[in-house]
Amino acid sequence: MDARIEQVVTSGTVTLDDTEYDVENNTYIVGDDDEVIVIDPAYDAEAILKEVGEREVMAVILTDGNEHHLNAVLEVAAAGEEDEENWAPIALHRGDRLLWRDYFGRLAKDEENEDDAKALRSLEPDIWLEDGGVFEIAGSALEIVHTPGHTPGSVCLISEQLGVLFSGDTLHRGRPGSIGGVYEDLRKQLNSIGALLTPLPKDLRVLPGQGEETTVGDEDARWESWGALAQEGDDD
C-alpha cells in the first residue's frame, strides 16, 4: 500500500534563554496501514499515538533538538512497549547533541531515583542523522538534508515519491522558521534555506514544523527578501 501523510497538531511552551514561548507544533506520521515513521512528536504523546493506532512505529525522526521535540519522544518511541528493546529508534543530527544532553540532564536533576537519573544522563539517540541519509517507509524514501542555522543540527526531509519537503523549524510559511521570532544564526539559516530550495521543483509541497503548508516556489520567491531580517539582527 502506498504511503500517506497524517498530521497531528499539538501545543505547549518552549523556554529559550529563560523566556517562555507558546508553540503550536506539527507532528507528521508517514506510512501505510501497517507501519509508520513519526516526525517531530511534541507535547501530547497520547494524541500522536492515537493517530498511529495499531501500526508499528519504525522510527521517530527529530528535525532539531529543541525541547518541544524531546518532551514526548520517549513515550512515542515506546508506543506502549515496556521493554526498551522493542522501542522505535530515535534519530537526531549530532549537531544538536548538546541540546539533547541539556534537556535530559535537566530531567535527571529532578529525578529522585538515582538509577533513573543515571539512565537519563546517559541517554542518547539511537541514530545520528547524516546529510544524504535515507529512511524508507511503505515504498517511499525520506532523504535527510542538513540545514544548520535554526539549530546546529537542524535537518529537513525530502520525499520525491510523496512530493513533499518536511521543513521542520528551518522554514515556515512566509518566513524562516523560529521559536517566538527568535533566530539563533539567521544568516546560516538563510544560506541553508537557499541551498535547500534552489534545486527542488517549484510545486513541491512544504510541510513545516509550525503553521500551514506552502510550496517551494512560494518560499523561494520570498527568500531574497529575508536578508533584511539578518541585516536587522546585525544592526542590533
Legacy VTK file of the C-alpha trace (Angstrom):
# vtk DataFile Version 3.0
C-alpha trace
ASCII
DATASET POLYDATA
POINTS 236 float
0.000 0.000 0.000
1.268 3.480 -0.833
2.491 5.737 1.944
0.305 8.575 3.174
0.892 11.563 5.447
-1.158 12.336 8.538
-0.784 15.411 10.729
-1.308 15.935 14.450
-1.190 19.483 15.842
-0.190 19.872 19.479
0.560 22.939 21.573
2.663 23.892 24.554
5.572 26.091 25.547
9.297 26.264 24.831
11.803 28.061 27.059
14.779 29.682 25.335
17.237 31.853 27.265
14.859 31.972 30.240
11.971 33.248 28.086
8.872 31.110 27.574
7.190 30.977 24.164
3.901 29.425 23.092
4.338 26.912 20.263
1.846 25.041 18.089
3.705 22.063 16.641
3.007 19.931 13.590
3.771 16.234 14.010
3.729 14.181 10.806
3.033 10.463 10.585
4.235 8.875 7.351
3.390 5.311 6.418
0.644 2.859 5.493
-1.797 0.624 7.356
0.993 -1.450 8.908
3.973 0.765 9.776
4.862 4.434 10.161
7.640 6.905 10.805
6.813 9.745 13.197
8.407 13.135 12.518
8.711 15.691 15.347
6.394 14.444 18.094
5.692 17.133 20.687
3.740 17.707 23.900
0.915 15.195 23.566
2.170 11.646 23.023
-1.305 10.258 23.681
-2.829 12.199 20.773
0.002 11.185 18.449
-0.191 7.515 19.391
-3.972 7.592 18.991
-3.420 8.629 15.364
-0.778 5.913 14.943
-3.226 3.333 16.247
-2.145 -0.306 15.965
0.543 0.425 13.392
4.191 -0.211 14.224
6.389 2.851 14.740
9.545 2.111 12.749
11.431 5.295 13.685
10.989 8.684 15.320
12.848 11.433 13.444
13.578 14.791 15.063
14.282 17.734 12.755
16.005 19.543 15.626
16.790 19.059 19.296
14.766 21.858 20.869
12.872 20.793 23.965
9.399 20.618 22.407
10.688 17.851 20.108
12.068 15.954 23.099
9.327 16.122 25.713
7.184 13.390 24.113
9.800 11.491 22.130
10.410 8.629 24.566
6.708 7.907 25.021
6.091 7.920 21.273
9.137 5.719 20.624
7.899 3.288 23.275
4.367 3.232 21.838
3.133 1.315 24.855
6.023 -1.178 24.948
7.678 -1.561 28.365
10.752 -3.372 27.021
13.118 -0.713 25.656
14.499 -3.217 23.151
11.159 -3.022 21.380
11.082 0.786 21.201
11.374 2.507 17.856
14.788 4.082 17.220
15.053 7.833 17.786
17.009 9.804 15.172
18.662 13.216 15.615
21.544 15.041 13.968
24.727 15.038 16.031
24.913 18.833 15.796
22.098 19.006 18.353
23.650 16.590 20.815
24.203 19.370 23.359
20.523 20.313 23.225
19.629 16.667 23.810
22.094 16.300 26.691
20.940 19.549 28.293
17.267 18.570 28.192
17.677 15.069 29.597
20.277 16.319 32.050
17.685 18.705 33.479
15.186 15.860 33.763
17.818 13.809 35.595
18.302 16.568 38.179
14.603 16.402 39.040
14.587 12.610 39.278
14.626 11.249 42.824
15.598 7.705 41.857
19.358 7.706 41.230
19.230 4.776 38.794
16.598 6.568 36.705
18.616 9.786 36.877
21.729 7.973 35.678
19.750 6.444 32.807
18.502 9.872 31.722
22.001 11.371 31.827
23.384 8.531 29.686
20.515 8.520 27.201
21.479 9.062 23.550
19.586 8.940 20.246
19.697 5.557 18.548
20.568 7.024 15.156
22.701 10.054 14.334
21.275 11.629 11.205
23.646 12.475 8.371
23.202 14.621 5.288
22.130 12.365 2.439
20.905 9.592 4.710
17.682 7.860 3.686
14.791 6.278 5.596
12.359 4.043 3.747
8.734 3.533 4.691
5.845 1.971 2.764
7.648 2.249 -0.560
8.664 5.883 -0.090
12.079 7.317 0.739
12.775 10.198 3.126
16.132 11.831 2.383
17.871 13.808 5.123
19.225 17.283 4.316
21.321 19.012 6.986
20.123 22.634 7.258
22.006 24.287 10.144
21.001 27.702 11.420
17.818 27.336 13.440
19.919 24.937 15.493
23.323 23.455 14.615
21.742 20.088 13.868
18.543 21.122 12.114
17.511 18.891 9.225
14.779 18.699 6.594
13.411 15.613 4.867
12.592 15.302 1.168
10.408 12.619 -0.378
10.199 12.607 -4.154
7.617 9.813 -4.088
5.318 11.792 -1.782
6.106 15.121 -3.446
6.868 16.802 -0.152
9.532 18.605 1.866
9.265 18.309 5.645
10.974 21.550 6.637
10.798 21.365 10.435
11.551 24.709 12.048
14.120 25.607 9.401
11.392 27.019 7.150
7.847 28.135 7.923
5.260 29.542 5.566
6.280 33.067 4.615
9.362 33.285 6.818
12.418 31.489 8.151
11.417 29.124 10.937
11.811 30.244 14.527
10.589 29.901 18.085
8.800 33.121 19.003
10.569 35.079 16.269
13.988 34.409 17.818
16.786 33.289 15.471
19.939 31.555 16.650
22.013 32.091 13.493
19.808 33.636 10.823
22.492 34.113 8.192
23.441 30.444 8.349
19.758 29.508 8.343
19.076 31.614 5.256
22.046 30.067 3.469
20.678 26.618 4.320
17.202 27.530 3.064
18.562 28.943 -0.183
20.677 25.867 -0.876
17.739 23.625 0.013
15.101 25.281 -2.178
17.061 26.140 -5.326
17.261 22.657 -6.906
13.775 21.493 -5.856
10.633 21.506 -8.041
8.658 24.713 -7.506
5.401 22.814 -6.974
6.823 20.610 -4.216
4.689 20.806 -1.079
6.386 22.148 2.047
5.091 20.813 5.368
6.616 22.925 8.163
7.086 22.271 11.848
4.685 25.080 12.685
1.842 26.683 10.772
0.266 25.982 7.406
1.785 24.247 4.420
3.266 26.095 1.461
5.283 25.304 -1.677
8.930 25.503 -2.651
8.111 28.073 -5.333
6.298 30.415 -2.955
9.092 30.355 -0.388
11.894 30.538 -2.955
10.309 33.745 -4.288
10.397 35.251 -0.784
13.864 34.044 0.171
15.891 37.035 -1.011
13.708 39.488 0.900
14.541 37.746 4.174
18.070 39.120 4.041
16.656 42.275 5.619
15.908 40.256 8.766
19.546 39.258 9.002
20.613 42.864 8.467
18.326 43.980 11.292
19.970 41.403 13.538
23.423 42.723 12.623
22.313 46.264 13.477
21.012 45.334 16.958
LINES 1 237
236 0 1 2 3 4 5 6 7 8 9 10 11 12 13 14 15 16 17 18 19 20 21 22 23 24 25 26 27 28 29 30 31 32 33 34 35 36 37 38 39 40 41 42 43 44 45 46 47 48 49 50 51 52 53 54 55 56 57 58 59 60 61 62 63 64 65 66 67 68 69 70 71 72 73 74 75 76 77 78 79 80 81 82 83 84 85 86 87 88 89 90 91 92 93 94 95 96 97 98 99 100 101 102 103 104 105 106 107 108 109 110 111 112 113 114 115 116 117 118 119 120 121 122 123 124 125 126 127 128 129 130 131 132 133 134 135 136 137 138 139 140 141 142 143 144 145 146 147 148 149 150 151 152 153 154 155 156 157 158 159 160 161 162 163 164 165 166 167 168 169 170 171 172 173 174 175 176 177 178 179 180 181 182 183 184 185 186 187 188 189 190 191 192 193 194 195 196 197 198 199 200 201 202 203 204 205 206 207 208 209 210 211 212 213 214 215 216 217 218 219 220 221 222 223 224 225 226 227 228 229 230 231 232 233 234 235
